[in-house]
Each structure stands twice: as structure tokens, then as C-alpha cells.
């Protein structure tokens, strides 16, 4: 059974940084393109970053471009999201998504940014 587990969320002041991690088990990370999404209460789930299987291509949502960086370490079966210059509007539950024949989702990690 493929499982994704996010970690690294927490409470941080505006302007601070966090690094989220997403670890896969039940399969190897290199089989999957990966995405990070976030969802705030009452809001639609938003794609914020993506990375291809080898890590050679990335994409970012306009709201986080220049502040967030997605990366992967296939040897460690872990994908990362480095978040810098955090803003209160970044407050959300952050989800890891593995794209395959079917999609797998983690249960999320909460990020809260205080003003």
C-alpha cells in the first residue's frame, strides 16, 4: 500500500521560513511526479508546486513563485517544499500528491503564519 506522510508544518511569524517534507512508502519516489497543494478553510485546494520524476523540471503557482522551492531526493524517497518569506495568506493545510496510474495523497501538515 502506497502511503505519503507530510511533516514539517507549524506556527511561524510572517517573514519566517519552514521546510516541509513528504516521505513515500510502499513504492519508490522516482516512479512519481510530485505536487504540493494547499487548502485554507472555505477555499479551493490550490496547486502550489510540482516536480517531474527526475527533478529536472519544476512549476510554481504565481502566489508562491520566488518564495517557495520544490525539490526531491529520490534516494531518500522524499520530496521537499522550502518556504521562505512566509505571509499570513500562506496559512493552510499543505498536502503532498503522487501522480501515477492513480493519485496518492498525504493527510496534510498544517502551516500557520502569524502577522
Phi, psi and omega per residue, in radians:
X1 nan 2.178 3.119
X2 -1.356 2.308 3.085
X3 -2.344 2.532 3.034
X4 -2.090 2.367 3.134
X5 -2.274 2.045 3.093
X6 -1.540 2.651 3.058
X7 -2.684 2.919 3.053
X8 1.817 -0.092 3.112
X9 -1.243 2.956 3.135
X10 2.908 -2.912 3.137
X11 -1.777 2.263 -3.125
X12 -2.509 2.618 3.081
X13 -1.375 2.679 3.072
X14 -0.922 2.397 -3.079
X15 1.618 -0.196 -3.123
X16 -1.468 -3.057 -3.071
X17 -2.330 2.652 2.991
X18 -2.496 2.671 2.986
X19 -2.130 2.073 3.078
X20 -1.595 2.572 3.073
X21 -2.176 2.624 3.063
X22 -2.389 2.015 -3.117
X23 -1.853 2.360 3.114
X24 -1.794 2.519 2.984
X25 -2.361 2.770 -3.099
X26 1.526 -0.187 3.067
X27 -2.847 3.007 -3.131
X28 -1.710 2.510 -3.034
X29 -1.060 -0.631 -3.046
X30 -1.114 -0.186 3.063
X31 -1.379 -0.117 -2.960
X32 -2.279 2.292 2.756
X33 -1.203 2.554 -3.014
X34 -2.180 2.596 3.086
X35 -2.379 2.638 2.924
X36 -1.938 2.321 3.031
X37 -2.113 2.843 2.981
X38 -2.471 2.721 -3.139
X39 -2.579 2.114 3.048
X40 -1.637 2.750 3.132
X41 -0.951 2.285 3.134
X42 1.323 0.068 -3.088
X43 -1.969 2.773 3.059
X44 -1.285 2.530 3.067
X45 -1.102 2.293 -2.990
X46 -2.013 2.257 3.005
X47 -1.307 2.166 -3.107
X48 -1.997 -0.413 3.141
X49 -2.831 2.618 3.069
X50 -2.535 2.737 -3.139
X51 -2.604 2.451 -3.135
X52 -1.367 3.092 -2.975
X53 -1.087 -0.618 -3.111
X54 -1.617 -0.149 3.134
X55 1.483 0.170 -3.090
X56 -1.510 -0.224 -3.095
X57 -2.383 2.339 3.128
X58 -2.315 2.795 3.030
X59 -2.469 2.711 -3.099
X60 -2.467 2.538 2.957
X61 -1.214 2.617 -3.081
X62 -1.054 -0.538 -3.085
X63 -1.220 -0.329 -3.095
X64 -2.086 -0.101 -3.094
X65 -1.019 2.300 -3.113
X66 1.571 -0.242 3.137
X67 -1.973 -0.604 -3.095
X68 -1.895 2.599 3.088
X69 -2.365 2.176 3.046
X70 -1.670 2.463 3.095
X71 -2.606 2.936 3.124
X72 -2.518 2.620 3.025
X73 -2.209 1.664 -3.059
X74 -1.113 -0.541 3.114
X75 -1.136 -0.507 3.119
X76 -1.706 -0.007 -3.118
X77 0.950 0.725 -3.056
X78 -2.407 2.374 3.007
X79 -1.955 2.586 -3.039
X80 -2.182 2.715 2.953
X81 -2.328 1.859 3.067
X82 -1.500 2.150 -3.074
X83 -2.063 2.025 3.125
X84 -2.034 2.855 3.109
X85 0.864 0.857 -3.050
X86 -1.152 2.531 -3.126
X87 -2.098 2.713 3.088
X88 -0.957 -0.577 3.124
X89 -1.229 -0.134 3.012
X90 -1.395 -0.136 3.140
X91 -1.063 2.144 -3.079
X92 -3.089 2.972 2.893
X93 -1.508 2.260 -3.109
X94 -1.841 2.275 -3.048
X95 -2.107 2.452 3.043
X96 -1.696 2.416 -3.090
X97 -2.318 2.241 3.077
X98 -1.848 2.191 -3.056
X99 -1.724 1.985 3.094
X100 -2.493 -2.665 3.036
X101 -1.012 -0.583 2.890
X102 -2.268 2.743 3.128
X103 -1.599 2.477 3.062
X104 -2.007 2.498 -3.097
X105 -2.228 2.468 2.943
X106 -1.407 3.040 -3.126
X107 -1.522 -0.152 3.028
X108 1.727 2.748 3.012
X109 -2.360 2.349 -3.025
X110 -1.458 2.308 3.014
X111 -2.066 2.170 3.113
X112 -2.185 2.175 -3.113
X113 -1.998 2.053 -3.131
X114 -1.546 2.604 -3.118
X115 -1.255 nan nan
